[in-house]
Amino acid sequence: MAVVLAAPLAAVGPSAQEAKAPKALRDAPMTETSAAPDVTKQSVPAGGFGRAYRQQPPLIPHKVEGYQITTENNACMGCHDWPGNTRVNAPKISETHYVDRQGVRLDKVAGTRYFCQQCHVPQIDAKPLVGNVFKNATQAK
């Protein structure tokens, strides 16, 4: 005669619903959300934007909504690649953007530098979301 013992299936740890609830940094469930701030204002200081460190990519001082960047077309290059930059008086992209990974100088923008917003971001006039005491390299001296 065989005897079968069945152990009750008990959940260990938080319930599935508790585990899926988003957590805040203070390790408490989030109970409210808020909308993202409007990003309609564009600020451009007279001398341009300062940089926080020496190799920081320049910020974009204009709106870029709707700019299409595909493998065949990059809207940024119409104004920032030579000779278009002279026509519209825009800054020309750095010569480093014409060098590939092997150090070979190219006549066109290198594929690794083609998608501008991987490094360059628009600057907007918005109040900080959190307090910040960051000092850039020149301020920290």
N, C-alpha and C positions, 0 to 999 in steps of 0.2 A: 504494500500500500504506500503510495507516495503522498507526501504532505507538501503543499505549496504555501510558502509564507510570502505575503505581499506587504511590502513596506509602503506606508502612505507617502504620496508625492508631496513634499512640502517645499514651498518656495523659500529660498535662502537669499537674503539681501533685499534691496528695494524692489517694489513691484515694477512691472513693465511700464506702467504709466508714469511712475515717479522717475524712472530712468530716462525717459524720453523728454521730460520737461527741461527747457533750457535753463541753465544756471547763470547767475550773475557772478561777477568777480568775488563778491562777498559770500559765495556758496549758498545762496538762498534762491528759491525759484523766482523767476521773473514774472511779474504780474501785469506789467503794462509795456506798451511799446510806443514809440513816437515816430512821427514822419521825419524823413531826412530834411535838412535845411535847404531852402531855396538857393540855387547857385546861379542867379541871373546877373548879379553885379560882377563886373570885371574891373580890377584895379590895376593901374599902371603908374608906378611912381616915376617922377621926372628922370631920375638917373637909372631907371631899371630896377630889377630886383637884386638884392644882395644875395650872397651865397653863404651857406652855413659852414662849408668846408671847401678846400681848394679844388677838388675834382668834381664838385657837384654839377650835374647837368643844369643848364639854364632853365628857368621856369618859362612857361608860355604866357605872354601878357595879353592874349586875346582868346575869344571863344573858339572852340574847336568842334562844337556839336555839329554833327552831320558830315564831318570830314570823312571821306572814304579812303581807306588804305587797303589796297589789295595787292596781289603779287604783280599786277599789271599797272597799277596807278597809285600814286601817293600824293594827295592834295597838298601836303606840306612842301613838297619839292618845287611846286610851281613858283613859290615866293622865296624859298630859302636855298635852292640849289643855283649854282652859277649857270647861265647869266641872268636868270629871273630875279635874283636878289637885287641886282643893280637897277632893274626896271622899277621895282616897287620900294626900293630903299629899305630892304629887310636884311637882318643879319644873315650872312652866309654860314652854312653848316661847317663845322670844324673839319679840317683836313684829315683828322683821325677817322672820320666817317668813310673815307675813300681807301682804307687799308683793310685787307681781309685778315683772317686769323693767322695766315702764314706770313704776314708782313708785306704782302705784295700790294703795291700801289695800283689803284684802279681808276678808270675814267668815269665810273659811275659809283653811286653809293653802294657800299658793301651790304650784302644780304643781312649780316648781323646787326647793321645799323639802320635798316630800312624802316622798321616799325617804330616811329618816333616816340609814341606814348608809352613805350616800355621804360623809358628813362625820363622823358620830359613830361611835366604835368602843368595844367593851367593853374594860375594863381587867381583866387577870388577874394573879394572883400567880405569876409565873414567873421563873426566873432568866434573865438576859440570854443570848442566843445568842452574842453577841460583845461584846468590851469596848467601853465608850462613855465618852467624856470630855466629852460635850455639857453645856453650861451654859445654862440658860434666861436670858432677858433680865435678871431681877433678880439672878441669881447671878453674871453676867458683869461686873457693875459694880464 
